[in-house]
């Protein structure tokens, strides 16, 4: 039975920081209470990516956390990941569904309502929508979409919406109040002096838990 996407997704990235490996990031995020680990690497050789994905999959399975591979449906398939997250330059959602089947999660990136509707129509299980706020984690050619557009997409889309882009402890409450299912985070965790605690704090806010 296919699992549903979680509320707090931590994206592993060794481009925005060099201190931690993908494995180390995942380990800290799982300990901190992440619901989903998304493995993202734009430069790793395919063999190394698949081997890393296999290790991350085992770690996530042992920790009861979902494991998603970014961009690469082939690596997701071979590593038996729980799913894949796709951008506009990746294999289309429809084709990924053919490859992975209906028991795997397929997420799609959207930057506006039209793209979100298209991903939903093509069979995506959730939308990664953004960037919501200014972010240094990835070079952006367009301005932030902001909370107003996030609210519009959430109100018009049936599947879960994960907000992404510049989200941290200071603004994640605003994101959740918009009606978003949850958030995907990078810099606010990976650049924090204590990534595990950063994840714990984000989880506490998302789930409305008191100190």
C-alpha positions in Angstrom: 0.0 0.0 0.0 1.4 3.4 -1.0 2.2 5.7 1.9 1.2 9.4 1.8 3.7 12.2 1.7 4.7 13.6 5.1 4.6 17.2 6.4 8.2 17.9 7.0 10.6 17.0 4.2 14.4 17.6 4.6 16.3 17.8 1.3 19.8 16.6 1.4 22.3 18.8 -0.5 26.0 18.9 -0.6 26.2 22.0 -2.9 24.8 24.6 -0.5 27.1 23.2 2.2 30.2 21.0 2.3 30.3 20.1 6.0 27.9 17.1 5.8 27.4 14.2 3.4 24.0 13.1 2.3 24.2 10.2 4.7 25.1 12.5 7.6 22.3 15.0 6.8 19.7 12.2 6.6 20.9 10.7 9.9 20.5 14.0 11.7 17.2 14.8 10.0 15.7 11.5 11.0 16.8 11.9 14.6 15.3 15.4 14.5 11.9 14.0 13.4 11.7 14.6 9.6 8.9 12.8 7.9 10.6 12.6 4.5 14.1 12.6 3.3 14.6 13.8 -0.3 18.0 12.9 -1.8 19.1 15.7 -4.2 22.4 15.7 -6.0 22.8 17.4 -9.4 26.4 16.3 -10.1 26.9 12.9 -8.7 27.7 10.1 -11.1 24.9 7.6 -11.7 26.6 4.7 -10.1 27.5 6.7 -7.0 24.0 8.1 -6.8 22.4 4.7 -6.9 24.7 3.3 -4.2 24.0 6.4 -2.0 20.3 6.0 -2.6 20.4 2.4 -1.5 22.1 3.4 1.8 19.6 6.2 2.3 16.7 3.9 1.6 17.8 1.5 4.3 18.4 4.2 6.8 15.0 5.7 6.1 13.2 2.4 6.3 14.9 1.6 9.6 13.8 5.0 10.9 10.2 4.8 9.6 10.7 7.8 7.3 9.8 8.2 3.7 12.6 8.3 1.1 12.2 10.3 -2.1 14.8 10.7 -4.8 15.0 14.0 -6.6 14.9 14.2 -10.4 16.0 10.6 -11.1 13.2 8.1 -11.6 15.8 5.4 -12.5 17.7 5.8 -9.2 14.4 5.7 -7.3 13.4 2.5 -9.1 16.7 0.7 -8.5 17.0 1.8 -4.9 13.4 0.9 -4.2 12.8 4.4 -2.9 9.3 5.3 -1.7 9.1 7.7 -4.6 10.5 10.4 -6.8 10.2 14.2 -7.0 10.3 15.7 -10.5 11.0 19.2 -11.9 10.0 20.6 -15.3 13.3 19.4 -16.9 13.0 15.8 -15.6 11.1 12.8 -16.9 7.4 13.8 -17.1 5.1 12.8 -14.2 3.1 10.5 -16.6 6.2 8.7 -17.7 7.5 8.3 -14.2 4.2 6.8 -13.2 4.6 4.2 -16.0 8.1 3.4 -14.8 7.4 3.3 -11.0 3.8 2.2 -10.9 1.0 3.3 -8.7 2.5 2.0 -5.4 5.2 4.7 -5.5 4.9 8.4 -4.7 5.4 10.8 -7.6 5.7 14.5 -6.7 5.8 17.4 -9.2 7.3 20.8 -8.9 5.1 23.8 -9.7 5.7 27.6 -9.7 2.1 28.6 -10.5 -1.4 27.4 -10.4 -1.3 26.2 -14.1 1.7 24.0 -13.5 0.2 22.6 -10.3 -3.1 21.7 -12.1 -1.1 20.0 -14.8 1.0 17.9 -12.4 -2.2 16.9 -10.6 -3.9 16.0 -13.9 -0.9 13.9 -14.9 -1.1 11.8 -11.7 1.2 13.5 -9.2 0.6 12.5 -5.6 1.7 15.9 -4.3 3.0 19.3 -5.4 6.2 21.0 -4.4 5.2 24.6 -4.7 7.6 27.6 -4.6 9.8 29.3 -4.1 7.8 31.0 -1.4 10.4 33.3 0.0 13.9 34.4 -1.2 16.3 31.5 -1.0 20.1 31.1 -1.5 19.8 27.3 -1.8 19.2 27.3 -5.5 19.7 29.9 -8.2 16.3 31.3 -9.1 15.4 33.3 -12.3 12.0 34.3 -11.0 10.9 36.2 -7.9 9.3 34.4 -4.9 5.7 33.5 -5.4 4.7 34.4 -1.8 2.1 33.3 0.6 -0.9 34.7 -1.5 -0.1 32.4 -4.4 0.5 29.5 -2.1 -3.0 30.0 -0.6 -4.5 30.1 -4.0 -2.8 26.9 -5.1 -3.8 25.1 -1.9 -7.4 26.1 -2.3 -7.5 25.0 -6.0 -5.6 21.7 -5.8 -6.9 18.4 -4.3 -3.6 16.8 -3.6 -1.2 17.8 -0.8 1.0 20.9 -1.4 4.5 21.1 0.1 5.8 24.6 0.2 9.5 25.2 -0.6 11.9 28.0 -0.7 13.4 30.1 2.1 11.3 28.3 4.8 12.6 28.3 8.3 11.6 28.7 11.9 10.7 32.3 11.5 8.1 31.8 8.8 6.9 28.2 8.8 3.9 29.1 10.9 2.8 31.4 8.2 3.2 28.6 5.6 1.1 26.2 7.7 -1.6 28.8 8.2 -1.9 29.1 4.5 -3.3 25.6 4.4 -0.3 23.9 3.0 0.1 20.3 3.8 3.7 20.9 4.9 7.1 22.2 3.8 10.4 21.1 2.3 13.5 22.7 3.8 17.1 22.9 2.9 19.2 25.9 4.0 17.4 26.5 7.3 18.5 23.0 8.4 21.8 22.3 6.5 23.3 25.7 7.3 22.2 25.6 11.0 25.0 24.9 13.5 22.8 22.1 14.9 20.8 20.6 12.0 19.1 17.9 14.2 17.8 20.6 16.6 16.7 22.7 13.6 14.6 19.8 12.3 13.1 19.2 15.8 12.1 22.9 16.1 10.5 22.9 12.7 8.6 19.7 13.5 7.3 21.2 16.7 5.9 24.2 14.9 4.4 22.2 12.1 2.6 19.9 14.5 1.7 22.6 17.0 3.5 21.0 19.9 4.4 23.0 23.0 7.9 23.1 24.4 
